Amino acid sequence: MNPLAQELNRILEGTIVDKLLSDYGRRMYFPKGIISQSAEAKQKATKYNATIGIATESGSPMYLPSIYSMFAHDGLTQNEIFPYAPTAGEMQLRKLWYEDMLRKNPTMKDKKVSLPIVTSGLTHSISLVASLFLEKNDTILVPDMYWGNYNLTFVEQREAKMIQFPLFSNEALNIDGLEKAIDSLDSQKINLILNFPNNPSGYSPKISEAQRLCEMLTKKAFEGKHLLVLLDDAYFDLFYEENLYRESLFSMLCDAHEHLFAVKGDAATKEEMVWGFRIGFLTFGAKGLTDSHYEALTKKTMGLIRGSVSSCSKPSQNLLIKAMQSPHRLEEKEMNVKQLAKRYHLLKTALGKYAHNKHLVPLPFNSGYFMAFVCAGDAEALRIHLLDTYKVGTISIQGTYLRLAFSSVDLEDIEDLVTLVYKGADEVFGA
């Protein structure tokens, strides 16, 4: 094992991170190679800097004017566009995201967590966590309503086993079902991913459900389980009902117990509506972890980034920095969220007209981009029928569920969409 990895492992020894790391995670480190040597040169090489592999002239990066002209109206300088970004992301962006995280999650105030690491989107964040902590044949608990990309990351890449638990029980969050799933595992190490607002169902916990869920997970830590709780917060901040827990579960779990390690995966791609920018964040938290522990874990994560994508998009990060500093940003976001909320409420009303229809039964939803139906028959057959007959695109899931993204349907088209979906279901599943 590389001595740098050994040193990071020594720093983490005895912590919950040490107990959870995969063999790959233990072997990971950030090399003292080109990147770190170039960083040193940036501070000290005032005469000549012949380290980093980019082309420069008079201290600035060379560029093609035809490309730079595309950015001119954005106010980005050459140095904010063309060089490599730091492996863990632009420090200014990491600090801005942390401050914004505290604004959105006031329960986190005064709690010690890591500084967010910039990733290339939420998928990249999940892949990094899986690499750090999942071994071949490990199990990871997922709700039965889960994003299909988990299959590629957990099962195909890491060769772990996904064990599903029912997300709902009597139209409420199935906390007892999750507890039973945890208790059924013959392992001290528990890997769990939770995604709220949920994709594909569009559900977020009510205040009482969130509190009870976190209390149950903390109880498992007190009982001696070593928990990794990965929080996929891709659709965070899109809440449409007043009784919902409007913070991330990370805010309660990040210092709940020494045996509970919480990881928050954020997606600026969704929250800031910059999907193609491919910017996400990873933040770590557990009771008892110190700055040195977080720094060691950050270096391991940087090693994974360095060995895969090397670094994340510099112009995307700098555009986001400028956007987050804009005095108009929050007002602009609120306007967009209000527009999505209008679609949500109209969709609820439209669905109410079909409350007695047995061919499609809506699952509970209150947030995010999506809602989903339980189908009386083959969801894929319905999807194809809607597409071929009515030119309506939907997503079939696991042969049972049909997902609608009301986020991508204009307000004036919501009612017609619902009418066509139910008409198609009646035709496919029998009137």
Buried (B, 14 or more C-beta within 10 A) or exposed (E): EEEBBEEBBEBBEEBBBBBBBBEBBBBBBBBEEEBBEBEEBEEEEEEEEEBBEEEBEEEEBEBEEEEBEEBEEEEBEBEBBBBBBBBBBBEEBBEBBBEBBBEBBEBBEEBBBBBBBBBBBBBBBBBBBBBBBBBEEBBBBBBBBBBEBBEEBBBEBBEBEBBBBBBBEEEBBBBBBBBEBBEEBEEEBBBBBBBBBBBBBBBBBBEEBBBBBBEBBBBBBEEEBBBBBBBBBBBBBBBBBEEBBBBBBBBBBBBBBBBBBBBBBBBBBBBBEBEEBBBBBBBBBBBEBEEEBBEBBBBBBBBBBBEEBEBBBBBBBBBBBEBBEEEEBEEEBEEEBEEBBEBBBBBBEBBEEBEEBEBBBBBBBBBBBBBBBBBBBBBBBBBBBBEEEBEBEBBBBEEBBBBBBBBEBEBEEBBEBBBBBBBBBBBBBEE
